[in-house]
Amino acid sequence: MYKSLLRPLFFLFQPEKAHKVTMGLLRFFMVIPFVDRLCLAFSLGRKSALRFDKKGIRFPNRIGLAAGFDKDGKYFRELKNLGFGSIEVGTVTPRPQPGNPAPRLFRLPADEALINRMGFNNEGAESLRARLEKRPDSLVIGGNIGKNKDTPNESAVDDYLTCFRELKDVVDYFAINVSSPNTPGLRALQEKEPLQELIRAVREEARHQEADQPILLKIAPDLTQEQLDDIIEIVNNTGLDGVIATNTTIARNGLKTSSDTIEQIGAGGLSGKPLKHRATEVIAYLREHLGDEALIIGAGGIASAADAMEKINAGADIVQVYTGFIYEGPALIRAVNRMMLKESL
Ligand SMILES: Cc1cc2nc3c(=O)[nH]c(=O)nc-3n(C[C@H](O)[C@H](O)[C@H](O)COP(=O)(O)O)c2cc1C
C-alpha cells in the first residue's frame, strides 16, 4: 500500500514538507485505539527470537532508524510502533541552529537515492534531552552528537562534551558524528590527531560522569584506505566501543540521474542505493580489523531484506535505514525482521 498509494502522494510534496506531513499522519493514526499494537505486531519487531545483546545494550531487533530522520526526538514512540528496535536521534548540537537554507533535500528516484545538505538543523541538546526524559525503555535510543556550525574546529571538543553531558542520562549509546559533509570542516575531525583528541576527551568525560553507555564513531564512506586504517588504530587505542558505517557520500559516480540534474542540485551527501556497495565494503573491512568485540552498526543503501543480510554477513551487528525507508515504507522493517527470524539471527 505504501509504494502504490502513499508514496506517490507523499512524493507530490517537496521532500522536507513530505517528511513533516508523513510524520503528522503517522502521529494521527497512532492515537487511534489499537493501531499502535497492530502496527507493532505486523512489523514482527518485538518477537523475542530477534533480540540481540551487545556491549550491554539489549536491542529488541536488528533494524534501526539512522540518524537525521528524528533529529529532535519528536517521533520515537510512533517510529517504535513501526517495528524499529533502535532509533538514533540527532545529530544534535549544543545550541539550536536552523541548518542550511532550503531547498536542501532532493530525491533522485531513478537511483532510489537522496541528496541532502540539511546542515544539522536541530532544536539543540537541551530540548532533545527534555523530550527523551519521557522515552520508553523498550526501544534502544542512540544519541548522535555533533558541533554547531559556528564553532571552530579548535573548540569542537567542547561542543561534543556539552552534548554528551546533556544526553548522558537519556540515551543507550552515543554516536560521535565527524562525518557529515554539510557542516564545513567537520570531516577534518576524522584526521588522526584531532580524532584521537576528541575521542579521548569524550571517553574521559564518560569516566568522570560515570556514564557507561557504549561510545561509537560514525564515519564517512569517502575515507581513503589510509584514513580507514587510522580509524581502526584509533578505535583500538582509545578503547572505543564501535563504529557506525557509513554516513552519506560526497561521490556522485554511476548515477542514472542526469549529470545536469546532479549539477543543479549542488553540494550535499548522497544516500540510498548508490552507497550500498561502498558501505558494505567499509563494514567488511572494519569487522576484519576490529575483531568480534566491536559493535558495528551498518548503514548505507539498505532497501530490502537481502540488503540488510548483506550488511550483517559483512559484519554488521545492527543495520540502520533512512533512504530505503523513504522509498520502501514500513514494509521494509517487517521484511528485515522476517528475514532475520528466518535466518534465526
Ligand atoms: C536527509 C538526511 C539527513 C541526515 N542527517 C544525518 C545527521 O544529522 N547525522 C548523521 O549522522 N547522519 C545523517 N544522515 C545520514 C544517515 O544517518 C545514513 O547514515 C545515510 O543516509 C546512509 O543510509 P541510507 O542509505 O539508508 O540513507 C542523514 C541522511 C539523510 C538522507
The ligand as a MOL file (V3000), in Angstrom:
LIG
                    3D

  0  0  0     0  0            999 V3000
M  V30 BEGIN CTAB
M  V30 COUNTS 31 33 0 0 0
M  V30 BEGIN ATOM
M  V30 1 C 18.0080 13.8440 4.9740 0
M  V30 2 C 19.1110 13.1520 5.7030 0
M  V30 3 C 19.5980 13.6990 6.8890 0
M  V30 4 C 20.6220 13.0590 7.5700 0
M  V30 5 N 21.0940 13.6130 8.7360 0
M  V30 6 C 22.0650 12.9840 9.4230 0
M  V30 7 C 22.5230 13.5160 10.6570 0
M  V30 8 O 22.0340 14.5290 11.1500 0
M  V30 9 N 23.5260 12.8530 11.2850 0
M  V30 10 C 24.0880 11.7020 10.7910 0
M  V30 11 O 24.9810 11.1380 11.4200 0
M  V30 12 N 23.6520 11.1760 9.6350 0
M  V30 13 C 22.6620 11.7860 8.9500 0
M  V30 14 N 22.2210 11.2390 7.7720 0
M  V30 15 C 22.8670 10.0050 7.2550 0
M  V30 16 C 22.0900 8.7450 7.6170 0
M  V30 17 O 22.0020 8.5960 9.0080 0
M  V30 18 C 22.7410 7.4920 6.9890 0
M  V30 19 O 23.9960 7.3060 7.5900 0
M  V30 20 C 22.9280 7.6040 5.4920 0
M  V30 21 O 21.8360 8.2680 4.8970 0
M  V30 22 C 23.0970 6.2380 4.8240 0
M  V30 23 O 21.9650 5.4300 4.9920 0
M  V30 24 P 20.8030 5.2910 3.8800 0
M  V30 25 O 21.4580 4.9890 2.5680 0
M  V30 26 O 19.9100 4.2210 4.3950 0
M  V30 27 O 20.0900 6.6140 3.8380 0
M  V30 28 C 21.1910 11.8710 7.0660 0
M  V30 29 C 20.6780 11.3100 5.8790 0
M  V30 30 C 19.6570 11.9340 5.2050 0
M  V30 31 C 19.1350 11.3120 3.9330 0
M  V30 END ATOM
M  V30 BEGIN BOND
M  V30 1 1 1 2
M  V30 2 1 2 3
M  V30 3 2 2 30
M  V30 4 2 3 4
M  V30 5 1 4 5
M  V30 6 1 4 28
M  V30 7 2 5 6
M  V30 8 1 6 7
M  V30 9 1 6 13
M  V30 10 2 7 8
M  V30 11 1 7 9
M  V30 12 1 9 10
M  V30 13 2 10 11
M  V30 14 1 10 12
M  V30 15 2 12 13
M  V30 16 1 13 14
M  V30 17 1 14 15
M  V30 18 1 14 28
M  V30 19 1 15 16
M  V30 20 1 16 17
M  V30 21 1 16 18
M  V30 22 1 18 19
M  V30 23 1 18 20
M  V30 24 1 20 21
M  V30 25 1 20 22
M  V30 26 1 22 23
M  V30 27 1 23 24
M  V30 28 2 24 25
M  V30 29 1 24 26
M  V30 30 1 24 27
M  V30 31 2 28 29
M  V30 32 1 29 30
M  V30 33 1 30 31
M  V30 END BOND
M  V30 END CTAB
M  END
